[in-house]
């Protein structure tokens, strides 16, 4: 992912507001939706209803005021991070996502997998003294600016937010090999891993035939 020959660009990390909704949605569609390994594996964007649900799911996190973007001096979005807070006594919001999807939608397939990952990772059981966690839902960087520390800057800003919100931990589910490597470099610890080849439907068929090197979904945490 790194390209050390690229000239470094100046940028600032700023909060995303409701006015940025459509711009951020377009950015996510270009640099996240089309590249995310699960979306690619089941060709989610080819199903209009699922593509709309994915957009609404992502944009829904803007309302909480915990999302940031990296802006270049010329106003271009270089990267985006969407965050949320998890509490020990929360009702699983991913269960709601599963329940509101069409029975056979591609978005539901992903929602079901993410629900399984969160349940099996069981972070609050692993960390009994932690009651409040900041979860990174999505972090993505414009491919033209990768290798310039944008992801690290977005995560660093998220760390500041986590401390302000009284969170003792940052949590992230990585469905991409590259995002997993990125958070490992930032000091996150892997607490759960699922091999996509082991995740099958009722007929015994592998649901997500992901492209190499994307072989696992992993959960990482960082204690603060």
ROTOR-708728 format. One record per residue (C-alpha): residue in one letter; x, y, z. Coordinates in steps of 0.5 Angstrom, whole numbers, plus 500, padded with zeros to 3 digits. Layout:
<sites>
AXYZ;...
</sites>
This chain:
<sites>
X500500500;X506505501;X509509496;X515512499;X516516492;X510520492;X511527494;X508528501;X501533501;X499537507;X492536510;X488537516;X483532520;X477536520;X470533523;X465531518;X458535518;X451533515;X453538510;X458533507;X454527507;X453527499;X461528498;X463523503;X458518500;X461519493;X468518496;X466512500;X463509494;X469510490;X474508495;X471503500;X465500497;X468498490;X474495494;X472492500;X473485499;X466482502;X463487497;X467485491;X466477493;X459478492;X458484487;X454488492;X454494488;X450490482;X444490487;X441496487;X437495494;X444493497;X448498495;X443503497;X443500504;X450500505;X450507503;X445509508;X448505513;X455508513;X452515512;X448514518;X454514523;X455522521;X449524526;X453522532;X459527531;X464522531;X467522524;X473525521;X476526514;X483528512;X482534507;X488537502;X490544502;X485544495;X479541499;X480534496;X478529501;X484524502;X481520507;X475518512;X474515518;X467513521;X466512529;X461510534;X461508541;X459501544;X457500551;X457494555;X449494556;X448495549;X443492545;X447489539;X445494533;X448489528;X442485530;X437491527;X441491521;X440484520;X433484521;X431490517;X435487510;X431483505;X431476506;X436474500;X439481500;X447481499;X447487504;X444482509;X449477507;X455482510;X451484516;X450477518;X457475518;X459482521;X454480527;X457473527;X464476528;X462481533;X458476537;X464471537;X470476538;X466478545;X470484547;X467485553;X468478556;X475479554;X476485558;X471485564;X474492566;X472496560;X465498559;X465503554;X469502547;X470507541;X469503535;X472504528;X466502523;X470504517;X477508515;X479509508;X484513504;X484515497;X489511493;X492517490;X494519497;X496512500;X503511504;X502519506;X500517514;X493519512;X490513516;X495514522;X493521522;X485519522;X486514527;X490519532;X484523532;X480518533;X484516539;X483523542;X476523541;X476516545;X479519551;X475525551;X469520551;X471516556;X473510552;X478505555;X479502548;X479502541;X476496537;X476495529;X473489525;X478488519;X475485513;X481487509;X488484509;X491491508;X487494513;X489489518;X496490517;X495498517;X492497524;X497492526;X503497525;X499502529;X500498535;X493494535;X492487538;X488482534;X483478539;X479474533;X480471526;X475468522;X478464515;X473466510;X474459507;X470456513;X464461513;X459457509;X451457508;X446452510;X448448503;X455448505;X457453500;X463458502;X459465502;X465470501;X470467495;X475473497;X480475492;X488474495;X491476500;X484477503;X483471507;X481473514;X476477518;X480480524;X478484530;X483488533;X483492539;X488498542;X487499550;X488507552;
</sites>
